[in-house]
């Protein structure tokens, strides 16, 4: 996943996200959003969130201060 900060593009090789869907909600969720619901609900939201985070922080904050 890529993001930019201060004119520099940073690449995160992977971001691990763990999600659980309640057993009783599986049919309803798959019916309404298809089996690809995670792409819509999680993947696209994560890309947007990472993009916002990177634009609000410096390279030093991202690589050193926040994730050291």
C-alpha positions as CSV (number, residue, x, y, z in Angstrom):
1,X,0.0,0.0,0.0
2,X,1.5,3.3,-1.0
3,X,1.0,6.8,0.5
4,X,2.6,10.2,0.1
5,X,3.9,12.6,2.6
6,X,5.8,15.8,1.9
7,X,6.4,14.9,-1.7
8,X,7.8,11.5,-0.8
9,X,6.0,8.2,-1.6
10,X,6.1,5.6,1.1
11,X,5.3,1.9,0.5
12,X,3.9,-0.5,3.1
13,X,4.4,-4.0,1.7
14,X,1.5,-5.3,3.8
15,X,-0.9,-4.3,6.5
16,X,-2.5,-7.1,8.4
17,X,-6.2,-6.6,9.3
18,X,-8.1,-9.2,11.3
19,X,-11.9,-9.1,10.9
20,X,-14.7,-11.2,12.2
21,X,-18.2,-11.5,10.9
22,X,-20.8,-12.7,13.4
23,X,-22.2,-16.1,12.4
24,X,-25.8,-15.0,12.4
25,X,-24.9,-12.1,10.0
26,X,-23.1,-14.1,7.3
27,X,-26.2,-14.7,5.1
28,X,-27.4,-11.2,5.2
29,X,-24.0,-9.6,4.5
30,X,-23.2,-11.9,1.6
31,X,-26.7,-11.5,0.2
32,X,-26.4,-7.7,0.3
33,X,-22.7,-7.1,-0.5
34,X,-21.5,-10.4,-2.1
35,X,-18.7,-12.6,-1.0
36,X,-16.4,-9.6,-1.7
37,X,-17.8,-7.6,1.2
38,X,-14.3,-7.4,2.8
39,X,-12.9,-5.5,-0.2
40,X,-15.7,-2.9,0.1
41,X,-15.8,-2.6,3.9
42,X,-12.2,-3.1,4.8
43,X,-9.7,-2.9,1.9
44,X,-11.1,0.3,0.4
45,X,-11.5,1.9,3.8
46,X,-8.0,1.0,4.9
47,X,-6.5,2.6,1.7
48,X,-8.4,5.8,2.4
49,X,-7.4,5.8,6.1
50,X,-3.7,5.2,5.3
51,X,-3.8,8.0,2.7
52,X,-5.3,10.4,5.2
53,X,-2.8,9.4,7.9
54,X,0.2,9.9,5.6
55,X,-0.9,13.3,4.4
56,X,-1.1,14.5,8.0
57,X,2.2,13.2,9.2
58,X,5.9,13.7,8.3
59,X,8.2,11.0,7.0
60,X,10.0,11.0,10.4
61,X,6.7,10.6,12.3
62,X,5.6,7.7,10.1
63,X,8.9,5.7,10.1
64,X,10.4,6.6,13.5
65,X,8.2,8.4,16.0
66,X,4.9,6.5,15.5
67,X,6.1,3.0,14.4
68,X,9.6,2.6,16.0
